[in-house]
Amino acid sequence: MQRIWMILGFLFAVGLLSTGVWSYGYRQALSQLSEKAEADLELAADRLSTQMQVYQELAVLMATHPTLRTLDSPARQQAAQAVLLDVTDKTAAVNMMYLDRRGQVLASAQPVAQQDMADHPAFRRALQGALGNAHGALDSGERTYSYAAPSFDSTGRVEGALMVVADVQDVEQTWRGSTEAVFFIDGDGVVFISNRSDLLFWQRAEGQQGLQPPDGGPVDFATTMVGGHELWTLNWGRYLPQRALHLMLDLPVIDMTAEVLVDVAPAQRLAGLQAATVAAICLAFGALLFLATERRRTLAETNVVLESRVAERTRALTVANTSLRREVRERQEAETALKHAQEELIQAGKLSALGQMSAGISHELNQPLMAIRQFADNGAAFLTKGRSEKASENLSRISDMASRMARIIKNLRAFARNESEPMGKVDLVQVINTAVELTDARLRAEGVKLHWQAPDRPVFAWGGEVRLVQVFVNLINNAADAMSQQDDRLIRIEVDSEEPLSVTVHDIGPGIENTEKLFEPFYSTKAVGSSEGMGLGLSISYGLVQSFGGNIRGANTQTGAVFTVELEAYREDEVA
């Protein structure tokens, strides 16, 4: 229950704050709207005064025209009429006429129904020597505004007046339809000029603020003051706002009052948007605060339950932790055993390859030994006969044979040993040369031709030298095994020094039966029980190349099989 009262109180506070924001925002928006409306009203008044001033100046200038002097004959009257007609056509005036002191029309641009203008307010003002003006409506309904300028004789006495009649409707065309409703009320309280035709001839009674239609019927009207601004509430037609800001401006030059009605709906929308934004922010903050409070309360309730569960879990985790430690220790022991088994498997692969090459290696070592024995016997015989130069030649040959045997034994020892040095910079050309030298005896014994053209410069790769030698020995031996049942036997080895580095080993054998199982352990196409291998050579080679960050793949070609070994190029900045 307490939470419900807190929520209701918060909503009430948000409502009060939103109302205050709306009121303040509405008053600020009305102030800005008032400034704009005042500027628009002054602009409309200046525009009307400027347009009417054209006819005022026209009356003053034409009053002293020479043609209008001494109109005592029909000929002079016709000449004056022609001048007035020409000026009327050029200035878009309704009519221009020249009157004598009695108010009689002596000459006019257009025919006039009334020849006696003595009672016209503008003419009576002109007889006093001042510029007169007046407005009214013709029988046709057209609204006109008239200026009368006096004409003086040589003694300075008023002898007549020139009257210019302007069509108010033509003046309104330039600003009719503006956004704000602007209207001009004359001294009698009648709307004489407006950009809203619905308001024409509406009248304001003395002491009233609103307007009434010409028929005098009732209309909806109310006025209020908000922040020093006068607001009208009215229902005067679809082209007028229902709630508007009202401003007034006196125009004594044309004897009228300019008024404007500006729709306050934008100000209301702006204030409503500000109030809604504040309310949304407050509600969002309140919702977050409520959720946070509820979350804390829920957490406090569940904390007690969790503490008991934690105690139970702690006991269970202690038991599980002991079990996990034992399992980790067993896994570490298993990984150590697996690593040892992998090393032994690699060594077994080496020994298997050595077993395949044993006959050829024995021949390679036996042949130099026999030659050394014969050269030694010959050298002793030459020494007995005193032919020391021949003995020296035989001793040199014995040294060459011994060097050859030492090189073979060095390669065999390096190939057979367990490599423990880390990976690093390896000359790929030297690795292939070593592999070729180790398998040379077997290949020559089995009649296998080897095409290997070493590049002119070293090609450095990232890896282990002895393990790479084992990979290529395995590939060469596998190629020789694949061609053991055919007469033509050829192996081609090529090096591509472009990155990534690659070495291809081609043979012209029958190809690969199943490329998907090619690198699986114990997969072999040789006869069961064969002494040629257990199917581990390619699996071991695959693991070695993968450990260097490289890749090995096999595929069939039209003339046999091809194995491609891809390796990373050695870079100085990668040295560990």
C-alpha positions as MATLAB code, in Angstrom:
seq = 'MQRIWMILGFLFAVGLLSTGVWSYGYRQALSQLSEKAEADLELAADRLSTQMQVYQELAVLMATHPTLRTLDSPARQQAAQAVLLDVTDKTAAVNMMYLDRRGQVLASAQPVAQQDMADHPAFRRALQGALGNAHGALDSGERTYSYAAPSFDSTGRVEGALMVVADVQDVEQTWRGSTEAVFFIDGDGVVFISNRSDLLFWQRAEGQQGLQPPDGGPVDFATTMVGGHELWTLNWGRYLPQRALHLMLDLPVIDMTAEVLVDVAPAQRLAGLQAATVAAICLAFGALLFLATERRRTLAETNVVLESRVAERTRALTVANTSLRREVRERQEAETALKHAQEELIQAGKLSALGQMSAGISHELNQPLMAIRQFADNGAAFLTKGRSEKASENLSRISDMASRMARIIKNLRAFARNESEPMGKVDLVQVINTAVELTDARLRAEGVKLHWQAPDRPVFAWGGEVRLVQVFVNLINNAADAMSQQDDRLIRIEVDSEEPLSVTVHDIGPGIENTEKLFEPFYSTKAVGSSEGMGLGLSISYGLVQSFGGNIRGANTQTGAVFTVELEAYREDEVA';
ca = [
       0.000    0.000    0.000;
       2.827    2.356    0.827;
       4.328    1.825   -2.636;
       0.985    2.749   -4.275;
       0.833    6.041   -2.368;
       4.438    6.783   -3.360;
       3.627    6.172   -7.025;
       0.524    8.384   -6.865;
       2.504   11.152   -5.192;
       5.207   10.947   -7.814;
       2.641   11.128  -10.634;
       1.018   14.154   -8.996;
       4.400   15.910   -8.755;
       5.147   15.119  -12.411;
       1.742   16.553  -13.354;
       2.431   19.783  -11.446;
       5.897   20.105  -12.991;
       4.550   19.457  -16.513;
       1.822   22.070  -15.992;
       4.398   24.621  -14.888;
       6.625   23.842  -17.847;
       3.656   24.138  -20.212;
       2.637   27.513  -18.740;
       6.169   28.906  -18.906;
       6.762   27.534  -22.399;
       3.408   28.880  -23.608;
       4.181   32.390  -22.343;
       7.658   32.304  -23.909;
       6.219   31.099  -27.214;
       3.561   33.855  -27.099;
       6.300   36.457  -26.577;
       8.168   35.223  -29.633;
       4.918   35.002  -31.593;
       4.055   38.555  -30.540;
       7.389   39.882  -31.774;
       6.879   38.197  -35.137;
       3.260   39.371  -35.384;
       4.280   42.945  -34.556;
       6.897   42.873  -37.312;
       4.403   41.407  -39.788;
       1.799   44.035  -38.860;
       4.279   46.880  -39.346;
       5.330   45.383  -42.652;
       1.706   45.163  -43.867;
       1.004   48.752  -42.730;
       4.150   50.046  -44.425;
       3.253   48.178  -47.592;
      -0.254   49.711  -47.651;
       1.039   53.205  -46.842;
       3.722   52.918  -49.539;
       1.258   51.801  -52.178;
      -1.222   54.528  -51.282;
       1.549   57.123  -51.203;
       1.981   56.627  -54.942;
      -1.495   58.047  -55.553;
      -0.944   60.765  -52.970;
       2.183   61.986  -54.755;
       0.427   61.625  -58.092;
      -2.303   64.037  -56.894;
       0.272   66.555  -55.673;
       2.315   66.462  -58.901;
      -0.631   66.588  -61.301;
      -2.350   69.465  -59.436;
       0.117   71.952  -60.974;
       0.084   70.490  -64.472;
      -0.091   73.345  -67.100;
      -2.839   71.655  -69.064;
      -5.203   71.939  -66.103;
      -4.964   75.731  -65.998;
      -7.890   77.887  -67.257;
     -10.331   75.210  -68.425;
     -12.772   77.770  -69.803;
     -13.277   76.236  -73.226;
     -14.324   72.793  -74.484;
     -11.032   72.411  -76.356;
      -8.940   72.983  -73.250;
     -11.205   70.661  -71.279;
     -10.746   67.902  -73.887;
      -6.937   68.354  -73.767;
      -6.993   68.130  -69.988;
      -9.192   65.035  -70.181;
      -6.683   63.374  -72.560;
      -3.796   64.059  -70.170;
      -5.731   62.713  -67.194;
      -6.748   59.581  -69.128;
      -3.143   58.909  -70.153;
      -1.861   59.242  -66.577;
      -4.726   57.107  -65.250;
      -3.919   54.271  -67.629;
      -0.240   54.370  -66.677;
      -0.785   54.458  -62.898;
      -3.743   52.019  -62.627;
      -5.860   54.634  -60.883;
      -9.652   54.272  -61.050;
     -10.182   57.895  -62.065;
      -8.630   61.359  -62.011;
     -10.642   64.585  -62.116;
     -10.047   68.321  -61.824;
     -12.565   70.367  -59.762;
     -13.078   74.102  -59.531;
     -13.614   76.002  -56.293;
     -17.297   75.117  -56.266;
     -16.627   71.389  -56.542;
     -17.760   71.087  -60.153;
     -15.944   68.543  -62.317;
     -14.240   70.411  -65.165;
     -12.274   67.441  -66.609;
     -12.029   63.737  -65.755;
     -10.270   60.661  -67.134;
     -13.425   58.588  -66.880;
     -17.053   59.739  -66.969;
     -18.481   60.504  -63.522;
     -22.066   60.088  -62.447;
     -21.929   63.038  -60.059;
     -20.658   66.382  -61.389;
     -20.903   68.162  -58.048;
     -18.205   66.987  -55.577;
     -18.508   69.896  -53.165;
     -19.484   67.652  -50.260;
     -16.647   65.173  -50.756;
     -14.463   65.121  -47.562;
     -11.201   65.074  -49.518;
     -12.306   68.114  -51.634;
     -13.363   70.096  -48.569;
      -9.917   69.484  -47.066;
      -8.231   70.574  -50.322;
     -10.193   73.893  -50.303;
      -8.411   74.644  -47.051;
      -5.068   74.394  -48.873;
      -4.083   70.992  -47.505;
      -3.931   67.514  -48.986;
      -7.248   65.784  -48.447;
      -7.986   62.067  -48.340;
     -11.089   59.955  -47.898;
     -12.311   56.452  -48.520;
     -15.659   55.024  -49.509;
     -17.516   52.529  -51.672;
     -18.983   53.071  -55.103;
     -22.465   51.999  -56.113;
     -20.850   48.980  -57.831;
     -19.413   47.846  -54.499;
     -15.826   48.773  -55.295;
     -13.881   50.247  -52.409;
     -11.917   53.396  -53.252;
      -9.449   55.687  -51.556;
      -9.264   59.288  -52.792;
      -6.596   61.981  -52.561;
      -7.367   65.663  -53.394;
      -4.468   68.101  -53.859;
      -5.187   71.899  -54.049;
      -4.235   74.030  -57.044;
      -3.229   77.657  -56.335;
      -3.473   80.743  -58.552;
      -0.824   83.443  -58.806;
      -2.081   85.135  -55.628;
      -1.832   81.927  -53.588;
      -5.569   81.401  -53.417;
      -7.035   77.907  -54.003;
      -8.594   77.887  -57.441;
      -9.344   74.166  -57.742;
      -8.286   70.659  -56.769;
      -7.061   67.505  -58.503;
      -8.616   64.303  -57.136;
      -7.083   60.829  -57.663;
      -9.324   57.819  -56.994;
      -7.503   54.493  -56.252;
      -9.012   51.008  -56.198;
      -8.340   49.466  -52.772;
      -8.905   45.960  -54.124;
      -5.952   46.333  -56.493;
      -3.788   47.304  -53.526;
      -4.945   44.242  -51.567;
      -3.997   41.825  -54.356;
      -0.289   42.140  -53.549;
      -0.649   40.766  -49.995;
      -3.989   38.937  -49.910;
      -3.754   35.385  -48.570;
      -0.855   35.978  -46.167;
      -0.570   33.594  -43.242;
      -1.746   36.052  -40.599;
      -5.167   37.719  -40.789;
      -4.552   41.481  -41.175;
      -7.336   44.077  -41.370;
      -7.575   47.907  -41.320;
     -10.441   49.642  -39.498;
     -11.422   53.215  -40.332;
     -12.582   55.932  -37.918;
     -16.162   54.592  -37.984;
     -14.981   51.161  -36.756;
     -15.593   49.457  -40.135;
     -13.140   46.919  -41.606;
     -12.322   48.630  -44.891;
      -9.164   46.727  -46.019;
      -8.203   43.114  -45.187;
      -6.393   40.104  -46.601;
      -9.383   38.028  -45.441;
     -12.390   38.978  -47.531;
     -14.712   37.422  -44.914;
     -13.987   40.337  -42.558;
     -14.743   43.185  -44.995;
     -17.305   45.698  -43.670;
     -17.464   44.011  -40.260;
     -17.921   46.693  -37.651;
     -16.709   47.345  -34.116;
     -19.138   49.184  -31.916;
     -17.852   51.860  -29.603;
     -16.404   50.364  -26.406;
     -16.246   46.847  -27.916;
     -13.177   44.751  -28.662;
     -14.553   42.236  -31.108;
     -16.265   42.676  -34.471;
     -19.785   42.115  -35.740;
     -20.883   41.220  -39.279;
     -22.719   43.840  -41.371;
     -26.089   42.201  -40.635;
     -25.500   42.698  -36.917;
     -26.021   39.018  -36.033;
     -24.403   37.503  -32.899;
     -20.931   35.929  -33.162;
     -18.784   33.920  -30.781;
     -16.126   36.059  -29.150;
     -14.136   36.084  -25.905;
     -10.922   37.771  -24.855;
      -8.339   36.823  -22.225;
      -4.948   38.126  -21.138;
      -2.030   35.680  -20.854;
       1.334   37.059  -19.790;
       0.462   40.564  -21.002;
      -0.771   39.305  -24.379;
      -4.364   39.728  -25.576;
      -5.867   36.462  -26.865;
      -9.128   36.272  -28.790;
     -11.327   33.192  -28.858;
     -13.636   33.358  -31.853;
     -15.474   31.357  -34.477;
     -15.611   33.698  -37.473;
     -15.018   31.287  -40.351;
     -12.671   28.573  -41.540;
     -10.039   31.052  -42.746;
      -9.593   32.606  -39.311;
      -7.988   30.932  -36.256;
     -10.257   29.903  -33.398;
      -7.762   31.169  -30.830;
      -5.517   34.041  -31.872;
      -3.096   36.641  -30.572;
      -4.445   40.175  -31.235;
      -2.239   43.207  -31.901;
      -3.113   46.803  -33.006;
      -1.168   49.606  -34.702;
      -2.469   53.198  -35.285;
      -1.960   54.641  -38.792;
      -2.859   58.350  -38.593;
      -1.490   58.973  -42.089;
      -4.354   57.071  -43.692;
      -6.739   57.577  -40.721;
      -7.015   53.852  -39.964;
      -5.983   51.289  -37.372;
      -4.113   48.150  -38.441;
      -4.883   44.950  -36.548;
      -3.617   41.366  -36.847;
      -4.840   37.977  -35.628;
      -2.126   35.293  -35.283;
      -2.995   31.671  -34.629;
      -1.561   30.534  -31.259;
      -1.843   26.821  -32.089;
       1.943   26.564  -32.859;
       2.719   28.109  -29.456;
       0.376   25.617  -27.789;
       1.981   22.720  -29.655;
       5.478   23.895  -28.703;
       4.504   24.280  -25.042;
       2.781   20.899  -25.111;
       5.881   19.301  -26.650;
       8.092   20.811  -23.943;
       5.735   19.679  -21.194;
       5.463   16.188  -22.709;
       9.261   15.962  -22.958;
       9.712   16.931  -19.312;
       6.966   14.512  -18.269;
       8.512   11.706  -20.330;
      11.956   12.329  -18.807;
      10.523   12.422  -15.284;
       8.451    9.289  -15.885;
      11.427    7.491  -17.396;
      13.614    8.496  -14.445;
      10.870    7.499  -12.018;
      10.423    4.165  -13.774;
      14.160    3.504  -13.598;
      14.208    4.515   -9.936;
      11.203    2.301   -9.226;
      12.788   -0.620  -11.053;
      16.063   -0.063   -9.206;
      14.241    0.039   -5.864;
      12.241   -3.068   -6.710;
      15.416   -4.763   -7.867;
      17.190   -3.933   -4.625;
      14.248   -5.212   -2.617;
      14.107   -8.393   -4.659;
      17.852   -8.826   -4.340;
      17.627   -8.374   -0.594;
      14.927  -11.052   -0.423;
      16.820  -13.462   -2.604;
      20.125  -12.762   -0.863;
      19.037  -14.775    2.161;
      18.072  -17.691   -0.046;
      21.298  -17.389   -2.001;
      23.455  -17.412    1.110;
      22.046  -20.761    2.146;
      22.450  -22.098   -1.366;
      25.993  -20.760   -1.522;
      26.891  -22.680    1.588;
      25.513  -25.863    0.064;
      27.214  -25.150   -3.259;
      30.511  -24.401   -1.517;
      30.538  -27.869   -0.024;
      29.603  -29.396   -3.376;
      32.224  -27.321   -5.194;
      34.894  -28.349   -2.719;
      34.212  -31.972   -3.552;
      34.049  -31.186   -7.289;
      37.260  -29.161   -7.099;
      39.115  -32.072   -5.560;
      37.806  -34.320   -8.315;
      38.762  -31.796  -11.003;
      42.286  -31.472   -9.679;
      42.668  -35.205   -9.809;
      41.259  -35.231  -13.361;
      43.585  -32.382  -14.419;
      46.556  -34.272  -13.043;
      45.474  -37.387  -14.936;
      45.003  -35.365  -18.128;
      48.444  -33.781  -17.747;
      49.957  -37.202  -17.303;
      48.020  -38.416  -20.359;
      49.223  -35.421  -22.412;
      52.807  -36.097  -21.358;
      52.419  -39.743  -22.317;
      50.785  -38.746  -25.627;
      53.580  -36.304  -26.412;
      56.150  -38.974  -25.602;
      54.266  -41.459  -27.775;
      54.177  -38.947  -30.646;
      57.924  -38.415  -30.344;
      58.466  -42.142  -30.330;
      56.137  -42.486  -33.309;
      58.165  -39.877  -35.232;
      61.360  -41.719  -34.275;
      59.769  -44.994  -35.334;
      58.966  -43.416  -38.677;
      62.581  -42.412  -39.066;
      63.794  -45.903  -38.196;
      61.219  -47.371  -40.572;
      62.568  -45.168  -43.346;
      66.122  -46.174  -42.407;
      65.055  -49.811  -42.567;
      63.765  -49.299  -46.090;
      67.052  -47.621  -47.058;
      69.314  -50.078  -45.165;
      70.277  -52.190  -48.179;
      71.253  -49.187  -50.247;
      73.094  -47.542  -47.351;
      75.041  -50.749  -46.701;
      76.053  -50.788  -50.353;
      77.013  -47.109  -50.159;
      79.324  -47.831  -47.187;
      80.639  -51.215  -48.377;
      81.745  -49.957  -51.788;
      84.054  -47.202  -50.390;
      85.479  -49.661  -47.828;
      86.442  -52.110  -50.560;
      87.945  -49.282  -52.598;
      89.903  -48.037  -49.556;
      91.310  -51.525  -48.991;
      92.441  -51.834  -52.608;
      93.932  -48.318  -52.710;
      95.824  -49.085  -49.456;
      97.301  -52.317  -50.905;
      98.270  -50.504  -54.094;
      99.845  -47.674  -52.104;
     101.974  -50.135  -50.098;
     103.154  -51.817  -53.313;
     104.057  -48.470  -54.880;
     106.026  -47.490  -51.763;
     107.960  -50.796  -51.920;
     108.893  -50.034  -55.506;
     109.850  -46.492  -54.606;
     107.033  -44.864  -56.622;
     105.987  -42.314  -54.022;
     103.936  -40.172  -56.415;
     101.617  -43.132  -57.178;
     101.419  -43.938  -53.477;
     100.427  -40.316  -52.762;
      97.689  -40.488  -55.423;
      96.216  -43.619  -53.797;
      96.301  -41.980  -50.382;
      94.339  -38.969  -51.785;
      91.698  -41.351  -53.144;
      91.520  -43.073  -49.759;
      90.901  -39.596  -48.164;
      88.077  -38.830  -50.624;
      86.405  -42.168  -49.943;
      86.667  -41.578  -46.190;
      85.079  -38.107  -46.567;
      82.221  -39.603  -48.557;
      81.622  -42.241  -45.877;
      81.760  -39.558  -43.148;
      79.182  -37.430  -44.969;
      76.827  -40.419  -45.333;
      77.215  -41.373  -41.693;
      76.706  -37.713  -40.592;
      73.414  -37.503  -42.516;
      72.284  -40.847  -41.095;
      73.109  -39.820  -37.539;
      71.306  -36.475  -37.951;
      68.281  -38.192  -39.482;
      68.104  -40.875  -36.807;
      68.464  -38.634  -33.758;
      65.558  -37.026  -31.835;
      65.523  -33.306  -32.715;
      65.005  -31.127  -29.641;
      66.087  -27.738  -30.979;
      63.340  -25.088  -31.538;
      62.105  -24.139  -34.980;
      63.937  -21.439  -36.851;
      65.602  -20.532  -40.130;
      65.977  -23.541  -42.450;
      67.501  -23.652  -45.940;
      64.851  -25.558  -47.887;
      67.293  -26.354  -50.722;
      69.796  -27.911  -48.284;
      66.985  -29.938  -46.666;
      65.964  -31.420  -50.033;
      69.631  -32.089  -50.918;
      70.028  -34.056  -47.665;
      66.833  -36.037  -48.303;
      67.981  -36.798  -51.855;
      71.389  -37.949  -50.589;
      69.795  -40.227  -47.970;
      67.513  -41.877  -50.529;
      69.996  -41.868  -53.407;
      71.312  -45.363  -52.700;
      67.830  -46.897  -52.669;
      66.711  -45.063  -55.781;
      69.777  -46.136  -57.753;
      69.409  -49.711  -56.489;
      65.758  -49.840  -57.673;
      66.368  -47.982  -60.935;
      64.319  -44.869  -59.992;
      65.299  -41.694  -61.825;
      65.277  -38.490  -59.763;
      64.918  -35.100  -61.410;
      65.933  -32.379  -58.963;
      67.375  -29.064  -60.073;
      68.408  -27.029  -57.042;
      67.819  -23.229  -57.309;
      70.820  -20.907  -57.621;
      70.139  -19.259  -54.255;
      68.951  -20.490  -50.846;
      65.241  -20.552  -50.017;
      64.711  -19.975  -46.294;
      61.636  -21.408  -44.589;
      60.349  -21.572  -41.003;
      60.656  -25.035  -39.417;
      62.984  -27.738  -38.051;
      65.702  -29.039  -40.331;
      65.781  -32.708  -39.251;
      61.978  -32.996  -39.189;
      61.718  -31.449  -42.660;
      64.311  -33.929  -43.936;
      62.135  -36.731  -42.531;
      59.078  -35.335  -44.385;
      60.787  -35.307  -47.774;
      62.471  -38.706  -47.161;
      58.987  -40.130  -46.483;
      57.584  -38.519  -49.665;
      60.470  -39.768  -51.827;
      60.248  -43.305  -50.369;
      56.446  -43.352  -50.845;
      56.886  -42.266  -54.466;
      59.430  -45.068  -55.010;
      57.078  -47.592  -53.344;
      54.203  -46.499  -55.600;
      56.251  -47.255  -58.748;
      57.752  -50.554  -57.527;
      55.526  -52.666  -59.847;
      56.313  -50.809  -63.096;
      59.344  -50.517  -65.362;
      59.477  -46.731  -65.822;
      60.186  -44.935  -62.579;
      60.651  -41.160  -62.316;
      60.421  -38.669  -59.451;
      60.452  -34.888  -59.977;
      61.052  -32.404  -57.160;
      60.362  -28.687  -57.713;
      60.620  -25.644  -55.428;
      58.508  -22.474  -55.790;
      60.101  -19.586  -53.874;
      57.004  -17.336  -54.155;
      55.039  -16.952  -50.913;
      53.766  -19.215  -49.605;
      56.814  -21.417  -50.242;
      55.910  -24.758  -51.781;
      57.712  -27.980  -52.721;
      56.078  -30.527  -55.053;
      57.041  -34.205  -55.356;
      55.698  -35.852  -58.555;
      55.759  -39.527  -59.505;
      54.485  -41.451  -62.532;
      52.856  -44.231  -60.511;
      49.236  -45.435  -60.507;
      48.058  -42.511  -58.347;
      46.195  -42.296  -55.013;
      43.199  -44.556  -54.435;
      41.487  -42.549  -51.674;
      42.667  -38.955  -51.165;
      40.288  -38.421  -48.201;
      42.011  -41.084  -46.037;
      45.476  -40.294  -47.321;
      46.829  -38.780  -44.099;
      44.985  -41.025  -41.616;
      47.224  -43.172  -39.364;
      47.749  -46.793  -40.435;
      46.123  -46.185  -43.829;
      48.213  -47.987  -46.492;
      47.707  -49.423  -49.961;
      50.481  -51.965  -49.445;
      49.809  -55.640  -48.821;
      48.894  -56.690  -45.284;
      51.983  -57.899  -43.417;
      54.307  -56.141  -45.841;
      57.636  -55.028  -44.438;
      57.500  -51.801  -46.397;
      55.653  -49.845  -43.706;
      52.693  -49.532  -41.336;
      50.918  -46.585  -42.992;
      52.331  -43.991  -40.577;
      54.714  -42.102  -42.869;
      52.199  -39.657  -44.387;
      50.377  -39.205  -41.064;
      53.659  -38.312  -39.362;
      54.613  -35.985  -42.232;
      51.209  -34.284  -42.014;
      51.660  -33.644  -38.277;
      55.203  -32.321  -38.751;
      54.224  -29.868  -41.495;
      51.199  -28.682  -39.461;
      53.499  -28.009  -36.487;
      55.520  -25.644  -38.706;
      52.363  -23.697  -39.592;
      52.323  -25.207  -43.087;
      50.155  -27.618  -45.037;
      50.574  -30.794  -47.055;
      48.137  -32.217  -49.577;
      48.084  -34.989  -52.154;
      46.302  -35.193  -55.488;
      46.196  -37.229  -58.679;
      47.427  -36.006  -62.044;
      47.179  -37.503  -65.536;
      50.616  -39.126  -65.110;
      50.595  -40.135  -61.431;
      50.425  -38.517  -58.018;
      51.720  -35.195  -56.697;
      52.314  -34.124  -53.098;
      52.582  -30.397  -52.295;
      54.204  -29.106  -49.111;
      53.477  -25.445  -48.289;
      55.648  -23.671  -45.690;
      55.857  -20.186  -44.224;
      58.741  -18.046  -45.452;
      61.301  -17.088  -42.821;
      61.280  -13.434  -41.740;
      63.761  -11.736  -39.452;
      61.011  -10.053  -37.375;
      59.456  -13.476  -36.576;
      62.525  -14.807  -34.777;
      61.437  -15.924  -31.329;
];
